[in-house]
Each structure stands twice: as structure tokens, then as C-alpha cells.
Amino acid sequence: MSKLAANTVVFVMVYILCMIPTYLLPYMGSNSAIVTIGTVGFNPAFWFHLLCFVALAVIVWQRGQVIDANWLLIFPVLALVFDFTPGLNVIPLVPTVMHLLAIIIGVIKAQKPENSPVL
């Protein structure tokens, strides 16, 4: 898996493929499952939504190890928190910004030369 995460194009494509369902599944009520668990039980879309976020976290964690940026994992975790927490999920741009930061930093940090001066 880390060999896949080492390739920048593969990292971006896999991240985007796992990210797209996180924008479509809320229309099926996947992110409101936490609020309605007492009456309805878990929605199957919730599990797929959660699986997509776990996949994003694994991809970013692997990428972070390859580019020596283990802190990169915080972005999909924050996107998950803002997507599933009642009240916070009404702020739609925060998960988008977190996803974009994970992709952009994951690409840019890999292109930084080793001998560049520290600023």
C-alpha cells in the first residue's frame, strides 16, 4: 500500500475516488444517522460513508509516512468530525477545505527537495 501512496498521481486519484461518496451519501441521510440512532438504528449509507473516511485516513496516513508528514492524517479526521457531528455538519466548506489541504500538502510536500534551506 505504501508503494501506491508513494506515487503522487495514484495518491490523488485514490483520494478523490474515496472522497466523492462523502459528498453524495449525505443526501441519503448517512451523516444524520448519529442523531436518529435511538429510533431507527444505523443507516447502511452511514457505514459506507464511515468506510470512505477510514479509507481516506489510511491513504493519507500511508502518504504521510512516505513524505515524512505523519501529521497529514489530521485533515481527513477533521473532515470526518465536521461531516458527522450534529451542528457542525451544516458548515459544508470545512470538510472540503480539509480534503483540499490533504491533497495539496500531500502533493507539494513530496516535491520539496531534500537540500532546500529551512526558513
Sequence and secondary structure as in RCSB ss.txt:
>XXXX:A:sequence
MSKLAANTVVFVMVYILCMIPTYLLPYMGSNSAIVTIGTVGFNPAFWFHLLCFVALAVIVWQRGQVIDANWLLIF
PVLALVFDFTPGLNVIPLVPTVMHLLAIIIGVIKAQKPENSPVL
>XXXX:A:secstr
 HHHHHSHHHHHHHHHHHHHHHHHGGGGTGGGTTTTTTTT   HHHHHHHHHHHHHHHHHHHHHHHTT GGGGHH
HHHHHHHHHSTTGGG THHHHHHHHHHHHHHHHHHHS TT    
